[in-house]
Amino acid sequence: MNKLVLALAAGAFALSAPLTPAIASVETEEARTAALDAAELARQDMIATFGDKQLKPGQYLWDADAPASGPVRVVISLADQMAYLYRGGTLVAVSTISSGKSGNDTPTGIFPILAKKPIYHSRKYDNAPMPFMQQIDEYGIALHAGMNPGYPASHGCVRLPAKFAAKLYGVTELGSEVLIAS
């Protein structure tokens, strides 16, 4: 078993070995373009699935009739401050987010979920709570429940409304794909 797997199994978040290609984050121009394309499609899918609704900060929509099986994929649009959840090719949910503020920008590209903890506290930022934490890179950037003012306000993480974060946590797995578009 390599050091990365051991570190994740032990719940450690400071990786002691480089990521393997199978689970490495991709922050290439091609990955960023793929994430942008996914975000554009997600905007269209949101209208087709939920209508032309405008969510206020802290709101989300979840289609209770959507498929309960298939691979899970999360698409984040930093420009729209929105998250989109897919199962297979079907949009299941949408939510407002709060991403990294200027100087603490949320990275863009394609990322796997590397670690999950229902209760976690930041090691970097004054032990700040990060409920339903889903880590996507080796530096501690994660999806988690947190203040959702409707604009970028985090230290780089993607903050989600608490109820949405809990539901999302329940359907993702380690390795689930997260696409983040600027």
C-alpha positions in Angstrom: 0.0 0.0 0.0 1.5 3.4 -1.0 2.0 6.3 1.5 -1.0 8.2 0.0 -3.4 5.4 0.6 -2.1 5.0 4.1 -2.3 8.7 4.8 -5.9 8.9 3.6 -6.9 5.7 5.5 -5.5 7.2 8.7 -7.4 10.4 8.1 -4.3 12.5 7.6 -4.6 15.5 5.2 -0.9 16.4 4.8 0.0 14.0 2.0 3.4 12.3 2.4 3.7 11.1 -1.1 2.9 12.6 -4.5 -0.5 11.9 -5.9 -0.6 8.9 -8.3 -1.8 9.7 -11.9 -5.1 7.8 -11.3 -6.2 10.3 -8.6 -4.1 13.4 -9.4 -5.7 16.7 -9.8 -5.6 18.2 -13.3 -5.0 21.9 -13.5 -4.0 22.0 -17.2 -5.5 24.2 -19.8 -7.4 21.2 -21.2 -8.9 20.5 -17.8 -9.9 24.1 -17.3 -11.5 24.1 -20.8 -13.4 20.9 -19.9 -14.6 22.4 -16.6 -15.8 25.6 -18.5 -17.7 23.5 -21.0 -19.2 21.4 -18.1 -20.3 24.6 -16.3 -21.9 26.0 -19.5 -23.8 22.8 -19.9 -24.8 22.8 -16.3 -26.4 26.2 -16.6 -28.5 24.9 -19.5 -29.4 21.7 -17.6 -30.5 23.8 -14.6 -33.0 25.7 -16.7 -34.2 22.4 -18.3 -34.5 20.7 -14.9 -35.6 23.4 -12.5 -36.8 26.2 -14.7 -35.4 29.8 -14.8 -35.0 30.1 -11.1 -32.6 32.5 -9.5 -31.2 31.1 -6.2 -30.4 33.5 -3.3 -27.3 32.9 -1.2 -27.6 29.8 0.9 -30.4 28.2 -1.3 -30.3 25.0 -3.2 -32.6 22.8 -5.3 -32.6 18.9 -5.2 -34.6 16.8 -7.7 -36.1 14.1 -5.5 -37.2 12.2 -8.6 -33.7 12.1 -10.1 -31.9 8.8 -10.6 -30.4 7.3 -7.4 -27.6 5.4 -9.2 -24.8 6.2 -11.5 -21.4 7.9 -11.1 -21.5 11.2 -9.2 -19.9 14.4 -10.7 -19.8 17.9 -9.2 -19.5 20.9 -11.4 -18.5 24.2 -9.8 -18.9 27.6 -11.6 -16.9 30.3 -9.9 -18.3 32.9 -12.2 -21.8 32.1 -11.2 -21.0 31.0 -7.6 -23.0 27.8 -8.2 -22.5 24.1 -7.7 -24.2 21.4 -9.9 -24.5 17.7 -8.9 -24.9 15.1 -11.6 -25.6 11.3 -11.4 -24.6 9.8 -14.6 -25.6 12.4 -17.2 -28.6 13.7 -15.2 -28.6 16.9 -13.2 -29.8 16.1 -9.7 -29.2 19.3 -7.7 -27.9 22.9 -7.8 -26.7 25.1 -5.0 -25.2 28.5 -4.4 -21.6 28.5 -3.2 -19.0 30.9 -1.8 -15.5 30.3 -3.3 -12.1 31.8 -2.6 -11.7 35.5 -2.3 -9.1 37.4 -4.2 -5.6 36.3 -3.2 -7.0 33.0 -1.9 -8.5 31.9 -5.2 -10.2 28.5 -5.6 -8.1 26.4 -8.0 -9.7 25.5 -11.4 -9.5 22.2 -13.3 -10.6 18.6 -12.5 -10.1 17.1 -9.1 -11.0 13.9 -7.3 -12.4 13.8 -3.8 -9.3 12.7 -1.8 -10.7 12.6 1.7 -14.0 13.0 3.5 -14.8 13.8 7.1 -18.2 14.7 8.5 -16.7 16.8 11.2 -13.4 18.5 10.6 -11.6 21.7 11.6 -9.1 23.6 9.6 -5.4 23.2 10.5 -4.6 26.5 8.8 -7.3 28.9 9.8 -7.9 29.1 13.5 -9.4 25.7 13.8 -12.4 26.9 11.7 -15.2 24.3 11.4 -15.5 22.6 8.0 -18.6 20.3 8.4 -19.0 17.7 5.7 -15.5 18.3 4.4 -14.6 16.8 1.1 -10.9 17.5 0.3 -10.0 17.9 -3.4 -6.3 18.7 -3.3 -3.2 18.1 -1.3 -3.1 21.7 0.1 -6.4 21.3 2.0 -8.9 22.9 -0.5 -12.2 21.3 0.1 -16.0 21.4 -0.4 -17.7 22.0 2.9 -20.6 23.6 4.7 -20.0 27.2 5.6 -21.1 30.8 5.4 -22.6 31.4 2.0 -22.9 35.2 1.5 -23.3 35.0 -2.3 -19.8 36.1 -3.3 -16.3 34.8 -2.9 -15.3 34.9 0.7 -13.3 31.8 1.6 -9.6 31.0 1.9 -9.9 28.9 -1.3 -12.4 26.3 -0.3 -15.9 25.9 -1.8 -18.4 26.7 0.9 -21.9 25.2 0.5 -25.2 25.7 2.4 -25.2 23.3 5.3 -28.1 21.1 4.3 -26.8 20.8 0.7 -23.3 20.0 2.0 -24.8 17.1 4.1 -26.8 15.7 1.2 -23.8 16.0 -1.2 -21.5 14.3 1.3 -24.0 11.4 1.4 -23.8 10.7 -2.3 -20.2 11.3 -3.2 -17.3 8.8 -2.8 -13.6 9.0 -2.7 -12.5 9.6 -6.2 -15.7 11.3 -7.3 -14.9 14.0 -9.9 -15.1 17.7 -9.2 -14.8 20.1 -12.1 -14.1 23.7 -11.2 -14.5 26.4 -13.8 -13.5 30.0 -13.5 
